[in-house]
Amino acid sequence: MSATPFWLAGRAATGDDEIVVTHPWDGREVGRAAVPTEAQVEEAVAAAHAVRKKAAALPLHVRAEALAHVARRLEERKEEIARLITAENGKPLLWARGEVGRAVSVFRFAAEEARRWSGSALRLDTDPAAEGRLAYVARAPHGPVLAITPFNFPLNLTAHKVAPAIAVGAPVVVKPAPKTPLSALLLGELLAETDLPEGMFSVLPVPNDRASALTEDPRLPIVSFTGSGPVGYAIRDSVPGKHVVLELGGNAAAVVCPDADLDWAAQRTALFSNYQAGQSCIAVQRVYVVGDEAYEKFVPKLVAAVEGLVTGDPWDDRTQVGPLIGQDAAERVEDWVNRSGGTVLTGGKRDGASYAPTVLTDVPETAEVSCEEVFGPVLLVEKAADVDAAFARVNDSKFGLQAGVFTRSLDVAFKAQRELEVGGVIVGDVPSYRADQMPYGGVKQSGVGREGVASTMADYTYEKVMVLTGLQL
């Protein structure tokens, strides 16, 4: 099997080494990715640095049309790309198709935002000393962006970093996860079809142990990282002078109130604790049910909904839960569950890289499956005396990405908005909901900065003020 070339300053290239990509479901080889040499990495970074001024000066219509082209091409090739995601990541086609659809939207949103990317005027003569003065406030890119992307959404989380960079006129160097480089390389193929200048983008599938050469390079002043907390904070600490955006882990919680539709809450919680095999930062990991009566009614519904999920071969259109990214990941989840001290209501069994959707109760708060990010198809359900107690349990975490609150009460909804220590509160649904245009990110150890196209564009840029003097306003 020949290696897929990487993208060096917009051109296809090969190196001296390859990454073999295997399918998590059965371990077979599904592709190879060429790995750049150190000299080629240097060439890519130098090209991004060299083109930065030209990129910042690109007319908005050029940026917007490039982004719109990628959106169109993703749509045209959506089934092929979905199958590529399933091949390298193992997620069922159901979710892979959804990921492609979301990436289409991200590039479309970015094209729209690029056309609106404009400065603002501010009259300064509100004070007598500033008569005849007008401020024009624009935003300028910090410079080239280093985008480090994870394995769980190999296309869409790459899109969330690349599309806003192009929209603001910033070159971007992508380092995809070594386990799933093929989706990012295909995205590079589509970018190469545009009229973007040489050096505007590179996709470099280098091993993780070579990433420091990129993160520490002063010519890449923005580092946007999605992945584990220890790695993210190590990057931030190693480059104190850079602007670092971190989208890190979570252990997302949902609160089920007595006034909620318990059938809906059970179905949504069951599905979205296990979608992507639980390998999502906002997969439901903890559920707190308010009151004895609601708890007794909800738990059997939840267990039945989990047991009703279709698990198995990710190539089957009916499959909802497939394998984890590899057997080592499934073995870790198995170990955490076995050591949790909780009661297994369903699941709790591993088969190779797959782990059965699992519901636990009576889990000590200090157990890893409770206080860490399990990143697998495991769900804890516990009873809370009242809403205050449930919210306290949600907040008793070092993470704070998103939370879900199933309620019909506006008072409870706004109480959740006020009191929950998270970046997003989803009322009437699971914390796993994310619209790609909304601000998305966490607090505490869930990261710094925000994604969502417009939010990322702001994060990649700084305000630059010009004051005009001697005007008749």
LONUMAR-395471 format. One record per residue (C-alpha): x, y, z; residue number from 1. Coordinates in nm, 2 decimals. Layout:
BEGIN
       X       Y       Z    i
       X       Y       Z  NUM
...
//
This chain:
BEGIN
       X       Y       Z    i
    0.00    0.00    0.00    1
    0.16    0.33   -0.11    2
    0.18    0.61    0.14    3
   -0.04    0.91    0.12    4
    0.17    1.22    0.07    5
    0.18    1.50    0.33    6
    0.13    1.87    0.24    7
    0.44    2.09    0.26    8
    0.36    2.46    0.20    9
    0.07    2.36   -0.02   10
    0.25    2.09   -0.22   11
    0.23    1.72   -0.20   12
    0.55    1.56   -0.07   13
    0.70    1.24    0.07   14
    0.97    1.18    0.33   15
    1.19    0.90    0.45   16
    0.94    0.73    0.68   17
    0.58    0.62    0.70   18
    0.30    0.58    0.96   19
    0.10    0.27    0.92   20
   -0.27    0.33    1.00   21
   -0.47    0.04    1.13   22
   -0.85   -0.01    1.17   23
   -0.94   -0.03    1.54   24
   -1.22   -0.28    1.47   25
   -1.01   -0.56    1.33   26
   -0.65   -0.43    1.32   27
   -0.61   -0.45    0.95   28
   -0.40   -0.19    0.76   29
   -0.62    0.08    0.61   30
   -0.35    0.33    0.49   31
   -0.01    0.48    0.52   32
    0.10    0.83    0.57   33
    0.43    0.97    0.46   34
    0.62    1.14    0.74   35
    0.83    1.45    0.68   36
    1.19    1.48    0.76   37
    1.32    1.74    1.00   38
    1.44    1.94    0.71   39
    1.09    1.93    0.55   40
    0.93    2.04    0.88   41
    1.18    2.33    0.88   42
    1.08    2.42    0.52   43
    0.71    2.41    0.61   44
    0.75    2.64    0.91   45
    0.98    2.88    0.71   46
    0.72    2.90    0.43   47
    0.44    2.98    0.68   48
    0.66    3.25    0.83   49
    0.76    3.39    0.50   50
    0.40    3.42    0.36   51
    0.25    3.57    0.68   52
    0.23    3.93    0.55   53
    0.09    3.82    0.22   54
   -0.16    3.60    0.39   55
   -0.28    3.88    0.62   56
   -0.33    4.11    0.31   57
   -0.53    3.85    0.12   58
   -0.86    4.01   -0.01   59
   -1.16    3.88    0.18   60
   -1.32    3.73   -0.13   61
   -1.01    3.52   -0.19   62
   -1.02    3.38    0.16   63
   -1.40    3.33    0.15   64
   -1.39    3.15   -0.19   65
   -1.11    2.91   -0.08   66
   -1.32    2.82    0.23   67
   -1.64    2.78    0.03   68
   -1.46    2.56   -0.22   69
   -1.35    2.33    0.06   70
   -1.71    2.32    0.19   71
   -1.84    2.22   -0.15   72
   -1.58    1.96   -0.21   73
   -1.64    1.80    0.13   74
   -2.01    1.78    0.05   75
   -1.93    1.63   -0.30   76
   -1.70    1.36   -0.15   77
   -1.89    1.31    0.18   78
   -1.94    0.93    0.16   79
   -1.58    0.87    0.06   80
   -1.46    1.09    0.35   81
   -1.69    0.93    0.60   82
   -1.56    0.59    0.51   83
   -1.21    0.72    0.55   84
   -1.29    0.84    0.90   85
   -1.44    0.51    1.00   86
   -1.14    0.33    0.86   87
   -0.88    0.51    1.06   88
   -1.08    0.60    1.37   89
   -1.32    0.31    1.40   90
   -1.63    0.53    1.47   91
   -1.95    0.39    1.32   92
   -2.05    0.53    0.98   93
   -2.35    0.69    1.15   94
   -2.12    0.93    1.33   95
   -1.86    0.96    1.06   96
   -2.12    1.09    0.82   97
   -2.23    1.34    1.08   98
   -1.87    1.45    1.13   99
   -1.83    1.52    0.76  100
   -2.16    1.72    0.76  101
   -2.03    1.93    1.05  102
   -1.70    2.00    0.87  103
   -1.90    2.12    0.57  104
   -2.08    2.36    0.80  105
   -1.75    2.48    0.96  106
   -1.60    2.58    0.63  107
   -1.92    2.74    0.52  108
   -1.95    2.94    0.84  109
   -1.59    3.05    0.80  110
   -1.65    3.16    0.44  111
   -1.95    3.37    0.56  112
   -1.75    3.51    0.86  113
   -1.46    3.60    0.63  114
   -1.68    3.81    0.41  115
   -1.80    3.99    0.72  116
   -1.45    4.03    0.87  117
   -1.43    4.41    0.90  118
   -1.32    4.68    1.13  119
   -1.53    4.93    1.33  120
   -1.52    5.31    1.36  121
   -1.53    5.48    1.70  122
   -1.58    5.85    1.74  123
   -1.35    5.99    2.00  124
   -1.50    6.34    2.03  125
   -1.72    6.24    2.32  126
   -1.44    6.42    2.52  127
   -1.34    6.78    2.43  128
   -0.98    6.69    2.41  129
   -1.05    6.44    2.13  130
   -1.25    6.67    1.89  131
   -1.18    6.58    1.53  132
   -1.05    6.23    1.61  133
   -1.19    5.90    1.49  134
   -1.06    5.55    1.58  135
   -1.07    5.27    1.33  136
   -1.04    4.94    1.51  137
   -0.93    4.63    1.31  138
   -0.81    4.29    1.40  139
   -0.48    4.15    1.28  140
   -0.35    3.79    1.30  141
   -0.09    3.71    1.55  142
    0.09    3.51    1.28  143
    0.11    3.15    1.17  144
   -0.10    2.90    1.36  145
    0.02    2.56    1.48  146
   -0.29    2.33    1.49  147
   -0.24    2.01    1.69  148
   -0.55    1.79    1.64  149
   -0.68    1.47    1.82  150
   -0.79    1.13    1.70  151
   -1.15    1.14    1.80  152
   -1.28    1.39    1.54  153
   -0.99    1.37    1.29  154
   -1.17    1.59    1.03  155
   -1.40    1.83    1.21  156
   -1.16    1.93    1.49  157
   -0.90    1.99    1.22  158
   -1.16    2.20    1.04  159
   -1.22    2.41    1.36  160
   -0.86    2.51    1.36  161
   -0.78    2.55    0.99  162
   -1.09    2.73    0.86  163
   -1.07    3.02    1.11  164
   -0.70    3.06    1.04  165
   -0.76    3.10    0.67  166
   -1.06    3.33    0.74  167
   -0.84    3.58    0.93  168
   -0.54    3.55    0.69  169
   -0.31    3.34    0.90  170
   -0.10    3.05    0.76  171
   -0.16    2.72    0.94  172
    0.06    2.42    1.01  173
   -0.14    2.11    1.10  174
    0.00    1.83    1.31  175
   -0.27    1.55    1.31  176
   -0.28    1.27    1.56  177
   -0.05    0.99    1.45  178
   -0.33    0.73    1.48  179
   -0.56    0.92    1.24  180
   -0.36    1.13    0.99  181
   -0.55    1.04    0.68  182
   -0.85    1.27    0.72  183
   -0.63    1.58    0.77  184
   -0.42    1.48    0.47  185
   -0.74    1.46    0.26  186
   -0.83    1.81    0.38  187
   -0.49    1.93    0.26  188
   -0.58    1.78   -0.08  189
   -0.89    2.00   -0.10  190
   -0.70    2.31    0.02  191
   -0.44    2.25   -0.25  192
   -0.72    2.29   -0.51  193
   -0.77    2.66   -0.41  194
   -0.59    2.98   -0.50  195
   -0.44    3.02   -0.15  196
   -0.07    3.13   -0.18  197
    0.21    2.88   -0.13  198
    0.30    2.84    0.23  199
   -0.05    2.92    0.35  200
   -0.10    2.56    0.48  201
    0.10    2.25    0.56  202
   -0.02    1.91    0.70  203
    0.27    1.73    0.87  204
    0.20    1.39    1.03  205
    0.50    1.38    1.25  206
    0.53    1.15    1.56  207
    0.44    1.31    1.89  208
    0.79    1.28    2.02  209
    0.89    1.53    1.75  210
    0.61    1.78    1.82  211
    0.83    2.00    2.05  212
    1.02    2.13    1.75  213
    0.69    2.28    1.63  214
    0.54    2.40    1.95  215
    0.86    2.58    2.06  216
    0.94    2.74    1.72  217
    0.90    3.12    1.76  218
    0.78    3.15    1.40  219
    0.45    2.98    1.51  220
    0.32    3.23    1.77  221
   -0.02    3.06    1.80  222
   -0.06    2.71    1.93  223
   -0.41    2.56    1.92  224
   -0.41    2.22    2.09  225
   -0.70    1.97    2.14  226
   -0.61    1.67    2.35  227
   -0.53    1.55    2.70  228
   -0.47    1.80    2.98  229
   -0.12    1.69    3.09  230
    0.01    1.73    2.73  231
   -0.18    2.06    2.68  232
   -0.05    2.22    3.00  233
    0.30    2.10    2.93  234
    0.29    2.27    2.59  235
    0.16    2.60    2.75  236
    0.43    2.59    3.02  237
    0.70    2.53    2.77  238
    0.61    2.84    2.56  239
    0.51    3.12    2.80  240
    0.55    3.38    2.54  241
    0.30    3.23    2.29  242
   -0.07    3.26    2.26  243
   -0.19    2.91    2.35  244
   -0.55    2.78    2.30  245
   -0.63    2.46    2.48  246
   -0.93    2.24    2.44  247
   -0.88    1.97    2.69  248
   -1.07    1.70    2.88  249
   -1.39    1.68    3.07  250
   -1.61    1.44    3.26  251
   -1.94    1.59    3.15  252
   -2.24    1.56    3.38  253
   -2.62    1.57    3.33  254
   -2.88    1.66    3.59  255
   -3.22    1.50    3.55  256
   -3.49    1.70    3.74  257
   -3.83    1.55    3.84  258
   -4.02    1.77    3.59  259
   -3.81    1.63    3.30  260
   -3.94    1.39    3.03  261
   -3.76    1.09    3.18  262
   -3.80    0.88    2.86  263
   -3.63    1.15    2.65  264
   -3.36    1.20    2.91  265
   -3.29    0.83    2.93  266
   -3.27    0.79    2.56  267
   -3.04    1.09    2.50  268
   -2.82    1.01    2.80  269
   -2.78    0.64    2.69  270
   -2.69    0.74    2.33  271
   -2.45    1.02    2.41  272
   -2.26    0.85    2.69  273
   -2.17    0.59    2.43  274
   -2.15    0.77    2.09  275
   -1.79    0.77    1.95  276
   -1.75    0.48    2.20  277
   -1.75    0.75    2.47  278
   -1.44    0.91    2.31  279
   -1.57    1.27    2.33  280
   -1.48    1.54    2.58  281
   -1.85    1.60    2.62  282
   -1.98    1.25    2.63  283
   -2.21    1.20    2.93  284
   -2.00    1.05    3.21  285
   -2.20    1.14    3.52  286
   -2.58    1.16    3.58  287
   -2.74    1.30    3.89  288
   -3.11    1.24    3.93  289
   -3.30    1.47    4.16  290
   -3.53    1.29    4.42  291
   -3.61    0.93    4.51  292
   -3.91    0.90    4.28  293
   -3.74    1.03    3.97  294
   -3.44    0.81    4.04  295
   -3.64    0.49    4.08  296
   -3.83    0.57    3.75  297
   -3.52    0.69    3.56  298
   -3.26    0.42    3.62  299
   -3.46    0.13    3.46  300
   -3.53    0.34    3.16  301
   -3.16    0.44    3.13  302
   -3.04    0.08    3.16  303
   -3.30   -0.04    2.90  304
   -3.19    0.24    2.66  305
   -2.82    0.15    2.70  306
   -2.89   -0.22    2.64  307
   -3.09   -0.13    2.34  308
   -2.80    0.04    2.16  309
   -2.67   -0.14    1.85  310
   -2.30   -0.23    1.91  311
   -2.04   -0.39    1.69  312
   -1.91   -0.35    1.34  313
   -1.86    0.02    1.26  314
   -1.93   -0.05    0.89  315
   -2.29   -0.16    0.96  316
   -2.52    0.14    0.90  317
   -2.72    0.04    1.21  318
   -2.42    0.04    1.45  319
   -2.43    0.31    1.72  320
   -2.13    0.20    1.93  321
   -1.81    0.07    1.78  322
   -1.46    0.01    1.91  323
   -1.23    0.24    2.10  324
   -0.93    0.37    1.92  325
   -0.73    0.07    2.02  326
   -0.71   -0.23    2.25  327
   -0.49   -0.04    2.50  328
   -0.76    0.22    2.54  329
   -1.02   -0.05    2.60  330
   -0.80   -0.22    2.85  331
   -0.76    0.10    3.04  332
   -1.14    0.15    3.06  333
   -1.18   -0.21    3.17  334
   -0.92   -0.16    3.45  335
   -1.09    0.16    3.57  336
   -1.43    0.00    3.59  337
   -1.29   -0.31    3.77  338
   -1.13   -0.09    4.03  339
   -1.42    0.16    4.06  340
   -1.59   -0.02    4.35  341
   -1.92    0.05    4.20  342
   -2.22   -0.17    4.11  343
   -2.24   -0.26    3.74  344
   -2.60   -0.23    3.62  345
   -2.52   -0.33    3.27  346
   -2.21   -0.38    3.05  347
   -1.87   -0.41    3.21  348
   -1.72   -0.64    2.95  349
   -1.44   -0.60    2.70  350
   -1.38   -0.77    2.36  351
   -1.06   -0.67    2.20  352
   -1.07   -0.29    2.13  353
   -1.45   -0.28    2.22  354
   -1.60   -0.22    2.56  355
   -1.97   -0.28    2.62  356
   -2.18    0.03    2.71  357
   -2.17    0.03    3.08  358
   -2.38    0.19    3.36  359
   -2.24    0.20    3.71  360
   -2.39    0.32    4.04  361
   -2.27    0.36    4.40  362
   -1.92    0.47    4.27  363
   -1.70    0.64    4.52  364
   -1.63    1.00    4.43  365
   -1.25    0.93    4.44  366
   -1.27    0.66    4.18  367
   -1.11    0.74    3.85  368
   -1.43    0.67    3.65  369
   -1.59    0.95    3.86  370
   -1.32    1.22    3.90  371
   -1.11    1.16    3.58  372
   -1.21    1.16    3.21  373
   -1.29    0.80    3.13  374
   -1.30    0.86    2.75  375
   -1.49    0.54    2.70  376
   -1.85    0.41    2.70  377
   -1.90    0.43    3.08  378
   -2.17    0.61    3.26  379
   -2.23    0.67    3.64  380
   -2.58    0.74    3.77  381
   -2.64    0.86    4.12  382
   -2.93    1.02    4.32  383
   -2.93    1.38    4.45  384
   -3.15    1.51    4.72  385
   -3.24    1.83    4.54  386
   -3.12    2.06    4.26  387
   -2.86    2.23    4.49  388
   -2.71    1.90    4.58  389
   -2.70    1.79    4.21  390
   -2.53    2.11    4.10  391
   -2.28    2.08    4.38  392
   -2.19    1.73    4.25  393
   -2.15    1.87    3.90  394
   -1.92    2.14    4.03  395
   -1.72    1.90    4.24  396
   -1.48    1.83    3.96  397
   -1.15    1.96    3.83  398
   -1.31    1.98    3.48  399
   -1.57    2.22    3.35  400
   -1.65    2.18    2.99  401
   -2.02    2.15    2.95  402
   -2.32    2.02    3.15  403
   -2.67    1.92    3.06  404
   -2.98    1.99    3.27  405
   -3.31    1.81    3.19  406
   -3.58    2.04    3.32  407
   -3.89    2.24    3.20  408
   -3.83    2.51    3.46  409
   -3.69    2.84    3.34  410
   -3.59    2.92    3.70  411
   -3.38    2.60    3.72  412
   -3.23    2.68    3.37  413
   -3.11    3.02    3.47  414
   -2.99    2.89    3.81  415
   -2.78    2.64    3.61  416
   -2.64    2.92    3.40  417
   -2.55    3.11    3.71  418
   -2.41    2.84    3.92  419
   -2.26    2.56    3.72  420
   -1.88    2.60    3.67  421
   -1.87    2.50    3.30  422
   -1.82    2.67    2.97  423
   -2.16    2.57    2.84  424
   -2.50    2.46    2.99  425
   -2.74    2.26    2.76  426
   -3.09    2.28    2.89  427
   -3.33    2.00    2.80  428
   -3.06    1.79    2.65  429
   -2.72    1.62    2.71  430
   -2.39    1.81    2.76  431
   -2.28    1.65    2.43  432
   -2.46    1.90    2.22  433
   -2.24    2.13    2.02  434
   -2.33    2.37    1.74  435
   -2.02    2.45    1.54  436
   -2.08    2.82    1.53  437
   -2.13    2.87    1.90  438
   -1.85    2.95    2.15  439
   -1.72    2.62    2.28  440
   -1.46    2.57    2.55  441
   -1.42    2.51    2.92  442
   -1.30    2.64    3.26  443
   -1.08    2.49    3.53  444
   -0.88    2.20    3.38  445
   -1.09    2.18    3.06  446
   -0.88    2.44    2.89  447
   -0.84    2.81    2.79  448
   -0.98    2.99    2.49  449
   -1.29    2.92    2.28  450
   -1.36    2.75    1.96  451
   -1.66    2.81    1.73  452
   -1.56    2.98    1.40  453
   -1.61    3.35    1.51  454
   -1.47    3.29    1.85  455
   -1.16    3.12    1.71  456
   -1.11    3.40    1.46  457
   -1.11    3.64    1.75  458
   -0.86    3.42    1.94  459
   -0.62    3.41    1.65  460
   -0.61    3.79    1.62  461
   -0.55    4.10    1.82  462
   -0.72    4.45    1.81  463
   -0.52    4.71    1.62  464
   -0.63    5.08    1.65  465
   -0.57    5.36    1.41  466
   -0.66    5.71    1.52  467
   -0.73    5.97    1.25  468
   -0.68    6.33    1.35  469
   -0.81    6.66    1.23  470
   -1.14    6.53    1.09  471
   -1.47    6.72    1.06  472
   -1.71    6.47    1.21  473
//
